[in-house]
Amino acid sequence: MRYETVIGLEIHAELATKSKIYCSCSTEFGAAPNTHTCPICTGMPGTLPVLNKKVVDYAVMAGLAMNCSITEYGKQDRKNYFYPDLPKSYQTSQFDQPVCQNGYLEIASENGPKKIGITRIHIEEDAGKLIHDDLRGYTLVDYNRCGVPLIEIVTEPDLRSAKEAKCFLETVKSILEYLEISDCKMQEGSLRCDVNISVRPAGQQQLGVRTEMKNINSFSAAVRAIESESERQIDLLEAGKTVIRATRRWDDVKNQSFDMRSKEQAHDYRYFPEPDLVPIVIDRQWVSRIKNSLPELPDSRKKKYLSKYGLSDADAAQLVSSKKISDYFEDTVGNGASPKLAANWLIGEIPKLLRKKGTEEIPFCAEYLAKTIQMTEKGSLSSSAAKAVIEEMFDRPRDPENIAKEKGLLQINDEAAVMAFVEKVIEENPQAVKEIKSGKDKAVGFIVGQVMRYSKGRANPQLINKLLKDILAEK
């Protein structure tokens, strides 16, 4: 605790527009290399870019959702630097007049709610992708990603731990998904982040020398990178050495970082206004229209789940962290399911099955989950039978009642049928009956278990207990 870690994030999110930021080329992921290109996005001389209005719409949506002020009169700038995967050797970005400024998001820190300042959100174009072939000793470049629109979300240095940084990243991802302006698929590069880290003696106000960590492609990698770099800087200070301001590359396989370039010799980006693009003028009517179209966001849904449905804070937070799961929960409840039981399924058993089946999509409709839940509440299905029905619906989605009938899973609630099982078990286990009468509760569980075995798990356990109690009272 002698040192404090100070963290700022630069989050890059690809926007879910159908075409690129300055041309009509497709943004679809996974196409053959260099097939989604044209003279504009490959920077051919004499071409003129035209800004995609949807990019500005999406940036404003993000800014409003993150409590930013919207810049009414802005511009775009050329960021001059050697980009081996941007053929025009500069990036069209924004320098001093970003679309969004001075925002914040609230996260749940270890010490309670905490506001994390957002310096700016600006628009820019993405670069291409280098493909290194170490075996053959060459590098190829795929320009398909050139010109795919990005927003960059830059935070204040308000984060103090890897855990807080992870929480902030998850909050941003959740908001972008709810807005439906980015698919946030980190495995495809749609959401990436750079991490600025410094350490300082506890209580010191002056910031320490920071380093920038590149190549962070998952939340867990961000946690490991922050913890590793923080430890490295503390070790240097403890040894009486100096932390050198530098850009470092994080290698998640080796779990360590490497120097890329020293900031003492850092590039001067030499920003200047992009002469080929007109200013961005965002009037109040434009902002108001977007504001009125914003969907319900995670924080608002969480409050509803706490107040209206009586869920725990942890369960509500877990549900709203994924828009897909939260939407599915809402549909399940809308089809008549108990909110608490629906939450239990969508937090517990269903995520296990998603991992087991290797999919991100629940293959059956919310109406079927609601019906399964209602069948358990009515006593038609036991909890174990309901699990079997749900798993079957992952393989062959269809009406859960039909599955239960096909598989012989419907619970036996007929008193006469269950009585026959109970009497048979009592007759075969006189010693267990003596133990029950002498006050040994374990013997009750044994008798119930035997009845369940004879009934192949279909007898209603509550009915078994009632009948057992009635029979023993008579003996």
PEZI-V577707 format. One record per residue. N is the residue number from 0. SS is DSSP state (helix for helix, strand for strand, loop for the rest). BURIAL is 1 if it has 16 or more other ideal C-beta (glycine too) atoms within 10 Angstrom, else 0. D_CENTER is the distance of its C-alpha to the mean C-alpha in whole Angstrom. Layout:
n=<N/N>
ss=<SS/SS>
burial=<BURIAL/BURIAL>
d_center=<D_CENTER/D_CENTER>
This chain:
n=<0/1/2/3/4/5/6/7/8/9/10/11/12/13/14/15/16/17/18/19/20/21/22/23/24/25/26/27/28/29/30/31/32/33/34/35/36/37/38/39/40/41/42/43/44/45/46/47/48/49/50/51/52/53/54/55/56/57/58/59/60/61/62/63/64/65/66/67/68/69/70/71/72/73/74/75/76/77/78/79/80/81/82/83/84/85/86/87/88/89/90/91/92/93/94/95/96/97/98/99/100/101/102/103/104/105/106/107/108/109/110/111/112/113/114/115/116/117/118/119/120/121/122/123/124/125/126/127/128/129/130/131/132/133/134/135/136/137/138/139/140/141/142/143/144/145/146/147/148/149/150/151/152/153/154/155/156/157/158/159/160/161/162/163/164/165/166/167/168/169/170/171/172/173/174/175/176/177/178/179/180/181/182/183/184/185/186/187/188/189/190/191/192/193/194/195/196/197/198/199/200/201/202/203/204/205/206/207/208/209/210/211/212/213/214/215/216/217/218/219/220/221/222/223/224/225/226/227/228/229/230/231/232/233/234/235/236/237/238/239/240/241/242/243/244/245/246/247/248/249/250/251/252/253/254/255/256/257/258/259/260/261/262/263/264/265/266/267/268/269/270/271/272/273/274/275/276/277/278/279/280/281/282/283/284/285/286/287/288/289/290/291/292/293/294/295/296/297/298/299/300/301/302/303/304/305/306/307/308/309/310/311/312/313/314/315/316/317/318/319/320/321/322/323/324/325/326/327/328/329/330/331/332/333/334/335/336/337/338/339/340/341/342/343/344/345/346/347/348/349/350/351/352/353/354/355/356/357/358/359/360/361/362/363/364/365/366/367/368/369/370/371/372/373/374/375/376/377/378/379/380/381/382/383/384/385/386/387/388/389/390/391/392/393/394/395/396/397/398/399/400/401/402/403/404/405/406/407/408/409/410/411/412/413/414/415/416/417/418/419/420/421/422/423/424/425/426/427/428/429/430/431/432/433/434/435/436/437/438/439/440/441/442/443/444/445/446/447/448/449/450/451/452/453/454/455/456/457/458/459/460/461/462/463/464/465/466/467/468/469/470/471/472/473/474>
ss=<loop/loop/strand/strand/strand/strand/strand/strand/strand/strand/strand/strand/strand/strand/loop/loop/loop/loop/strand/loop/loop/loop/loop/loop/loop/strand/loop/loop/loop/loop/loop/loop/loop/loop/loop/loop/loop/loop/loop/loop/loop/loop/loop/loop/loop/loop/loop/loop/loop/loop/loop/loop/helix/helix/helix/helix/helix/helix/helix/helix/helix/helix/helix/helix/helix/loop/loop/loop/strand/strand/loop/loop/strand/strand/loop/loop/strand/strand/strand/strand/loop/loop/loop/loop/loop/loop/loop/loop/loop/strand/strand/strand/strand/loop/loop/loop/loop/loop/loop/strand/strand/strand/strand/strand/strand/strand/strand/strand/strand/loop/loop/strand/strand/strand/strand/strand/strand/strand/strand/strand/strand/strand/strand/strand/strand/loop/loop/loop/strand/strand/strand/strand/strand/loop/loop/loop/loop/strand/strand/strand/strand/strand/helix/helix/helix/loop/loop/loop/strand/strand/strand/strand/strand/strand/strand/loop/loop/loop/strand/loop/loop/helix/helix/helix/helix/helix/helix/helix/helix/helix/helix/helix/helix/helix/helix/helix/helix/helix/helix/loop/loop/loop/loop/loop/loop/helix/helix/helix/loop/loop/strand/strand/strand/strand/strand/strand/strand/strand/strand/strand/strand/loop/loop/loop/loop/loop/loop/loop/loop/loop/strand/strand/strand/strand/strand/strand/loop/loop/helix/helix/helix/helix/helix/helix/helix/helix/helix/helix/helix/helix/helix/helix/helix/helix/helix/helix/helix/helix/loop/loop/loop/loop/loop/loop/loop/strand/strand/strand/strand/strand/strand/loop/loop/loop/loop/strand/strand/strand/strand/strand/strand/strand/helix/helix/helix/loop/loop/loop/loop/loop/loop/strand/strand/loop/loop/loop/loop/loop/loop/strand/strand/loop/loop/helix/helix/helix/helix/helix/helix/helix/helix/helix/helix/loop/loop/loop/loop/helix/helix/helix/helix/helix/helix/helix/helix/helix/helix/loop/loop/loop/loop/loop/helix/helix/helix/helix/helix/helix/helix/helix/loop/loop/helix/helix/helix/helix/helix/helix/helix/helix/helix/helix/helix/helix/loop/loop/loop/loop/helix/helix/helix/helix/helix/helix/helix/helix/helix/loop/helix/helix/helix/helix/helix/helix/helix/helix/helix/loop/loop/loop/loop/loop/loop/loop/loop/helix/helix/helix/helix/helix/helix/helix/helix/helix/helix/helix/helix/helix/loop/loop/loop/loop/helix/helix/helix/helix/helix/helix/helix/helix/helix/helix/helix/helix/helix/loop/loop/loop/loop/helix/helix/helix/helix/helix/helix/helix/loop/loop/loop/loop/loop/strand/loop/loop/helix/helix/helix/helix/helix/helix/helix/helix/helix/helix/helix/helix/helix/helix/loop/helix/helix/helix/helix/helix/helix/helix/helix/loop/loop/loop/loop/helix/helix/helix/helix/helix/helix/helix/helix/helix/helix/helix/helix/helix/loop/loop/loop/loop/strand/loop/helix/helix/helix/helix/helix/helix/helix/helix/helix/helix/helix/helix/helix/helix/loop>
burial=<0/0/1/1/1/1/1/1/1/1/1/1/1/1/1/1/1/0/1/1/1/1/1/0/1/0/1/0/0/0/0/0/0/0/0/1/1/1/0/1/1/1/1/0/0/0/0/0/1/0/1/1/0/1/1/1/1/1/1/1/1/1/1/1/1/1/0/1/0/1/1/0/0/1/1/1/1/1/1/0/0/0/0/0/1/1/1/1/0/1/1/1/1/1/1/0/1/1/1/1/1/0/1/1/1/0/1/0/1/0/0/0/0/1/0/1/1/1/1/1/1/1/1/1/1/1/1/1/0/0/0/0/0/0/0/0/0/0/0/0/1/1/1/1/1/1/1/1/1/1/1/1/1/1/1/0/1/1/1/1/1/1/0/1/1/1/1/1/1/0/1/1/1/1/1/1/1/1/1/0/1/1/1/1/0/1/0/0/0/1/1/1/1/1/1/1/1/1/1/1/0/0/0/0/0/0/0/1/1/1/1/1/1/1/1/1/1/1/1/0/1/1/1/1/1/1/1/1/1/1/0/1/1/1/0/0/1/0/0/0/0/0/1/0/0/1/1/1/1/1/0/1/0/0/0/0/1/0/0/0/0/0/0/0/0/0/0/0/0/0/0/0/0/1/0/0/1/0/0/1/0/1/0/0/0/1/1/0/0/1/0/0/0/0/0/0/1/1/1/0/1/1/0/0/1/0/0/0/1/0/1/0/0/0/1/1/1/1/1/1/1/1/1/0/1/1/0/1/1/1/1/1/1/0/1/0/1/1/1/0/1/1/1/0/1/1/1/0/0/1/0/0/1/1/0/0/0/0/0/0/0/1/0/1/0/1/1/1/1/1/1/1/1/1/1/1/0/0/0/1/1/1/0/0/1/1/1/1/1/1/0/1/1/1/0/0/0/0/0/1/1/0/1/1/0/0/0/0/1/1/1/1/0/0/0/0/0/1/1/0/1/1/0/0/1/1/0/0/1/0/0/1/1/0/1/1/0/0/0/0/0/0/1/1/0/1/1/1/0/1/1/1/0/1/1/0/1/1/1/1/1/0/1/1/1/0/1/1/0/0/0/0/0/0/0>
d_center=<31/33/30/28/25/24/21/20/17/17/14/15/13/15/16/16/20/22/25/25/25/29/30/30/28/25/22/21/19/22/25/28/29/30/30/28/31/33/36/34/30/33/35/38/41/42/39/37/34/33/29/27/27/24/22/24/23/19/20/21/19/16/19/20/17/17/20/22/26/26/29/31/33/31/32/31/32/32/31/33/33/33/30/31/29/30/33/34/34/32/29/29/27/27/29/31/30/26/25/23/24/24/21/19/16/16/14/16/18/20/23/21/20/20/20/19/21/20/23/22/20/22/22/23/24/22/24/25/24/27/28/30/32/33/36/38/37/36/33/32/30/28/28/26/23/26/25/22/21/18/18/18/17/19/19/22/23/21/19/21/19/16/15/15/14/11/10/11/9/6/8/9/6/6/9/10/8/11/13/13/14/12/10/8/9/10/12/14/14/13/11/13/14/18/18/22/23/26/28/31/33/32/34/35/34/34/31/31/31/28/26/24/21/21/19/15/13/10/9/12/14/14/15/18/19/19/21/23/24/25/27/29/30/31/33/35/36/37/39/41/39/37/34/34/32/30/27/26/24/21/22/20/22/25/23/25/25/28/30/29/32/33/33/36/37/34/34/35/33/36/34/36/36/35/38/37/35/36/35/32/33/31/33/32/32/29/27/28/28/24/24/25/23/19/17/17/14/12/14/17/16/15/19/20/19/20/24/24/23/23/20/20/18/15/15/14/12/10/11/10/6/6/8/10/11/12/14/15/16/18/20/21/22/24/26/27/25/25/22/22/23/20/17/19/19/15/14/17/19/16/13/16/18/15/15/19/19/17/15/12/14/16/20/21/22/21/25/25/23/25/28/27/26/29/32/31/31/35/36/36/33/33/29/30/31/28/26/28/28/24/24/27/25/22/25/27/26/29/30/30/33/35/33/34/37/37/36/38/36/37/38/42/43/46/48/51/49/47/50/52/49/49/53/53/51/53/56/55/54/56/56/52/54/56/53/51/55/55/51/49/46/45/47/46/42/44/46/43/42/45/45/41/42/45/43/41/38/39/41/39/39/40/43/44/44/46/49/49/50/52/54/54/56/59/60>
